[in-house]
Amino acid sequence: QVQLVETGGGLVQAGGSLRLSCAASGRTFNMYAVGWFRQAPGKEREFVAAMSWGGSSARYSDSVKGRFTISRDDAKNTVYLQVNSLKPEDTAVYYCAAAGNYGTLIRTTAGVDYWGQGTQVTVSS
């Protein structure tokens, strides 16, 4: 069992930055692929970024590539999402996720085994 708790969201002006954190419980967290998804009002939850267990591979959606960076610190059981050059269209609830299969995680939300409760990111223009 893995529990995920996100922090770090907030209100920021366009062009600004935030660092989202996801603290995980569970002794086997380092064996999971981890990712970030987001959901804007009236829209489906969408993939943002993911990292394989061990951190050897990372994947980003086209909309955030070059602006967002995912990282993990398995010693601290924590996943991070550094979000830079924010745009109003980045406004959403951001969810941390963990999955046993990295390949599935980057393709579909159905591949997620555990979700966090979400943290709100609001970007003003």
C-alpha positions as CSV (number, residue, x, y, z in Angstrom):
1,Q,0.0,0.0,0.0
2,V,1.3,3.5,-0.9
3,Q,-0.2,6.8,0.2
4,L,0.6,10.0,-1.6
5,V,0.3,13.5,-0.3
6,E,1.0,16.5,-2.6
7,T,2.0,20.0,-1.4
8,G,3.4,23.1,-3.1
9,G,0.5,24.4,-5.1
10,G,-0.7,27.9,-5.1
11,L,-1.5,31.1,-7.0
12,V,1.2,32.4,-9.2
13,Q,1.5,35.0,-12.1
14,A,2.2,33.9,-15.6
15,G,5.8,33.3,-16.1
16,G,6.3,32.3,-12.5
17,S,7.5,29.0,-11.0
18,L,6.4,26.5,-8.3
19,R,7.8,23.3,-6.9
20,L,5.3,20.6,-6.3
21,S,6.2,17.8,-3.9
22,C,4.6,14.4,-3.3
23,A,5.5,12.6,-0.1
24,A,4.9,8.9,-0.2
25,S,4.5,6.3,2.5
26,G,5.3,2.6,2.0
27,R,8.4,0.6,2.1
28,T,8.4,-0.4,-1.5
29,F,7.9,3.1,-3.0
30,N,11.2,3.0,-4.8
31,M,9.9,0.0,-6.9
32,Y,7.1,2.2,-8.4
33,A,7.1,4.4,-11.4
34,V,5.8,7.8,-10.4
35,G,4.0,10.5,-12.3
36,W,2.1,13.8,-12.3
37,F,-1.3,14.3,-13.9
38,R,-3.6,17.4,-13.9
39,Q,-7.2,18.1,-14.3
40,A,-8.7,21.5,-15.2
41,P,-12.4,22.3,-14.6
42,G,-14.6,20.6,-17.1
43,K,-11.7,18.6,-18.6
44,E,-10.4,15.1,-18.3
45,R,-7.4,14.3,-16.2
46,E,-4.3,14.4,-18.4
47,F,-0.8,13.1,-18.2
48,V,1.9,15.7,-17.4
49,A,5.1,13.8,-16.6
50,A,6.4,10.4,-15.3
51,M,9.6,8.8,-14.2
52,S,10.5,5.2,-14.0
53,W,11.6,3.4,-10.9
54,G,15.3,4.2,-10.4
55,G,14.9,7.4,-12.3
56,S,16.6,6.3,-15.5
57,S,13.7,7.4,-17.8
58,A,11.4,10.4,-17.8
59,R,8.6,11.4,-20.1
60,Y,6.7,14.6,-20.5
61,S,3.6,15.7,-22.3
62,D,4.2,18.0,-25.3
63,S,2.5,20.9,-23.6
64,V,5.0,21.0,-20.6
65,K,8.2,19.7,-22.2
66,G,11.0,22.1,-21.6
67,R,9.1,23.9,-18.8
68,F,8.4,21.2,-16.2
69,T,10.9,18.7,-14.6
70,I,10.1,15.6,-12.7
71,S,12.5,14.1,-10.2
72,R,12.5,11.7,-7.4
73,D,14.4,11.2,-4.1
74,D,13.8,7.6,-3.0
75,A,15.8,8.2,0.2
76,K,13.1,10.7,1.2
77,N,10.2,8.8,-0.5
78,T,9.4,12.1,-2.4
79,V,8.6,13.0,-6.0
80,Y,9.0,16.6,-7.2
81,L,7.6,18.5,-10.2
82,Q,9.4,21.8,-10.9
83,V,7.1,23.9,-12.9
84,N,8.6,27.0,-14.7
85,S,7.4,29.5,-17.2
86,L,3.8,28.9,-16.1
87,K,0.9,29.8,-18.3
88,P,-2.8,30.4,-17.5
89,E,-3.6,27.2,-19.3
90,D,-1.5,25.3,-16.7
91,T,-4.2,26.1,-14.1
92,A,-5.5,22.8,-12.8
93,V,-5.4,20.4,-9.9
94,Y,-2.2,18.5,-10.0
95,Y,-2.2,14.9,-8.9
96,C,0.7,12.7,-8.0
97,A,0.5,9.0,-9.0
98,A,2.4,5.8,-8.6
99,A,2.2,2.7,-10.7
100,G,3.8,-0.7,-11.0
101,N,4.3,-0.4,-14.7
102,Y,6.0,2.7,-16.2
103,G,4.9,1.9,-19.7
104,T,1.3,1.8,-18.8
105,L,1.5,4.9,-16.5
106,I,2.6,7.1,-19.4
107,R,-0.2,5.9,-21.7
108,T,-3.3,5.9,-19.5
109,T,-4.7,6.9,-16.2
110,A,-6.0,3.4,-15.9
111,G,-2.4,2.3,-15.3
112,V,-2.2,4.2,-12.0
113,D,-2.3,2.1,-8.9
114,Y,-2.2,5.0,-6.3
115,W,-3.4,8.6,-6.5
116,G,-2.7,11.6,-4.2
117,Q,-5.5,14.0,-3.2
118,G,-4.3,16.8,-5.5
119,T,-2.9,20.3,-5.1
120,Q,-4.3,23.3,-6.9
121,V,-2.2,25.4,-9.2
122,T,-3.7,28.7,-10.4
123,V,-1.8,30.9,-12.9
124,S,-3.1,34.4,-13.4
125,S,-2.5,36.3,-16.6
